[in-house]
Amino acid sequence: MEDTYQYAWIIPFVPLPVPIAIGLGLLLVPSATKNIRRIWAFPSVLLLSLVMIFSADLSIRQINGSPMYQYVVSWAITNDFSLDFGHLIDSLTSIMLILITTVGIMVLIYSDNYMSHDRGYLRFFAYMSFFNASMLGLVTSSNLIQIYIFWELVGMCSYLLIGFWFTRPLAASACQKAFVTNRVGDFGLFLGILGLYWITGSFEFRDLFEIANNLVDNNETGSLFLILCAFLLFVGTVAKSAQFPLHVWLPDAMEGPTPISALIHAATMVAAGIFLVARLFPLFTAIPSIMNIISFVGIITILLGATLALSQRDIKRSLAYSTMSQLGYIMLALGMGSYRAALFHLITHAYSKALLFLGSGSIIHSMETIVGYSPDKSQNMALMGGLTKYVPITKTSFLLGTLSLCGIPPLACFWSKDEILNDSWLYSPIFAIIACFTAGLTAFYMFRIYLLTFEGHLNVNFQNYSGKKNNAFYSISIWGKREPELIKNSCIFSTMNNKEKASFISKKACPININYNGVRDMRRPFIIKNFANKIISAYPYESDNTMLLPLLLLVLFTLLVGFIGIPFGYEGSDILSRWLTPSINFLHSNSNSWFDWYEFFINAIFSVSIASLGIFIASTLYGPAYSYFHNFHLINLFVKKGPSRIICDPIINGIYNWSYNRGYIDVFYAKTLTRGIRGLADLTHFFDKQVIDGITNVIGLSSFFVAEIIKYIGGGRISSYIFFYLFYVSIFLLIFFSL
């Protein structure tokens, strides 16, 4: 057993051969490397699969009761300083290893086809493999300084992947925004690490926990500084996990490729902040004020993320705000001390949200293949609808992911979210009310996304048709091939006039609702109003098998992973509790009591009722009843003209504007921080240019003028010069000796 743990140090290095080989190949033999570019997906998946097998073995050992294991090697030793590097294997590490590897493999297989048309295919897989290596190094780190090194490497990979399409101004701006925002959190994390080292003299977790507990228990003067250091550590997690107020980078990060959103911004990198809070949980639990701050930030993030997702047009941006809100649930659970519930929801949410993001990528992929459909419009839900007939597998998987995130049993997120909601009632009734209300909002906006995307009709408008195709070329994958018939039909379709196009669709028995008046009427709250017409020139189709396979596997995870937290006997007898117990001694439950299923069902009925209400409202507004209500404002459904209409109309519009404009937080940052920093820079530039440089220039000019004046005083007689020289020296000596 110990031999297996001892070789765990190799885990972060296993994926590294891929980016190294790609880099050397592009440098030494670029043509040959590019010609076999599709082969690089295979070693990427293979190496990460080896890590997954090793991680599964470590996880099984932890579930069976193996103790935590730490192996360190001294890197630098002096009389006053010691720096050790190594690896730490415990239940938290094994959980994160399983999440990173399983979701990573799904994303790599999916990306082989999704990125097949992209010229940056090799660069993409090099970045992905290096990110996986960095993330694996982060979760296996044995001390804070080692965590910080991999923390920065993960941030660098995120920057590169968000700005992968750097020629797009929005992508370039998004990666810079993510970089700057995370630098704020990383600076706080760095200061916190240095402060803890100053107090404890060590970067090791065990030393930190022991000394911190002693300081707090003895009420020593250093406890105030300890609280400040702990808060700075938490600031780093706030930025990395997109918690309020450093959440603004996450929605813009959706400018990167969709597989990046599924891996980094749903299951792994944003979970790094959660991981760090969980790793430092014994330190934070010793400081009640920090725990209160964690729970407070979590509850604000829950509500804010849900309200901002209500009226977004971009499908990925809506899912991004959903991620932000769900991470808030996990942060709330950690702040309440519900360690098990937090990690449980981390697991279930990772698989469900990865499924949703990959499903959205399948939708975007299908929409982008439509002739004349520009990529910047393929994520707009206003231009979708009626996709059920064309992408049934994607639709089914997306529906299951939606139901899971809404908290519908027996899907994964129901079990974990229900546990958090139950614990919140014991912690704070106010927090519980907000969390339950947000659970209803989650069901509402998730079903809004589903209904706008898959239900209704696909609207077609042939006005101003461009006749251009989006796909650059047809590429064969090592995992399978795409059906070329649809591309052939699209090429034929692009040469027709408007009447021929309509006839072509009819002959092909393509059930598209041709709407010559434009896209769907959007005169409803939380939907776009008067959006510009969009040309749709062909019909979407289902993605390839290599994109559908990861979806189906993630569907299995979404259906089954929730059962690891269900005790079928005594409390603590479930797999998750056994998984966590060996390394977390404060999680032991009372094994003498049976799990109270009656209380569980009562609480479950309440939470499911809230979710069902949100689904019902979304179905009423965006479902089959839309054809009847589409000409009416939401207010018309409930109130008539009169005082009630005057009161409700501004409220609905205010909610819509608040959500669509991201709560005006980005505007506030732009007007205060961005403009303030630029104003300060202009002021500093003015001071440096006019004052500092001005003084130097004035001194230089004065010397020039004095020299010019002296030049005319001299008459050329040496005796006169000697006389003035001796005269001034005498005066100087007189003053000097007199003082």
Secondary structure as UniProt FT lines:
FT   HELIX           2..6
FT   HELIX           7..13
FT   TURN            14..16
FT   HELIX           17..28
FT   HELIX           30..35
FT   HELIX           37..40
FT   HELIX           41..63
FT   TURN            64..65
FT   STRAND          69..77
FT   STRAND          82..89
FT   HELIX           91..114
FT   TURN            115..117
FT   TURN            119..120
FT   HELIX           121..139
FT   HELIX           144..162
FT   TURN            163..167
FT   HELIX           169..200
FT   HELIX           205..217
FT   TURN            218..219
FT   HELIX           222..240
FT   TURN            241..242
FT   TURN            244..245
FT   HELIX           249..252
FT   HELIX           253..255
FT   HELIX           258..263
FT   TURN            264..267
FT   HELIX           269..279
FT   HELIX           281..285
FT   HELIX           288..308
FT   TURN            309..311
FT   HELIX           315..336
FT   HELIX           339..368
FT   TURN            371..372
FT   HELIX           375..377
FT   TURN            378..379
FT   HELIX           381..383
FT   HELIX           387..389
FT   HELIX           392..406
FT   TURN            409..410
FT   HELIX           412..427
FT   HELIX           429..454
FT   STRAND          459..460
FT   TURN            463..464
FT   TURN            478..479
FT   HELIX           484..493
FT   TURN            494..495
FT   HELIX           498..507
FT   TURN            508..509
FT   STRAND          513..514
FT   TURN            516..517
FT   TURN            525..526
FT   HELIX           545..560
FT   HELIX           561..565
FT   TURN            571..572
FT   HELIX           575..580
FT   TURN            581..583
FT   HELIX           585..587
FT   TURN            591..592
FT   HELIX           597..622
FT   TURN            624..625
FT   HELIX           626..629
FT   TURN            630..631
FT   HELIX           634..638
FT   TURN            641..642
FT   HELIX           643..660
FT   HELIX           662..664
FT   HELIX           665..669
FT   HELIX           670..674
FT   HELIX           675..686
FT   HELIX           687..692
FT   HELIX           693..713
FT   HELIX           718..738
//
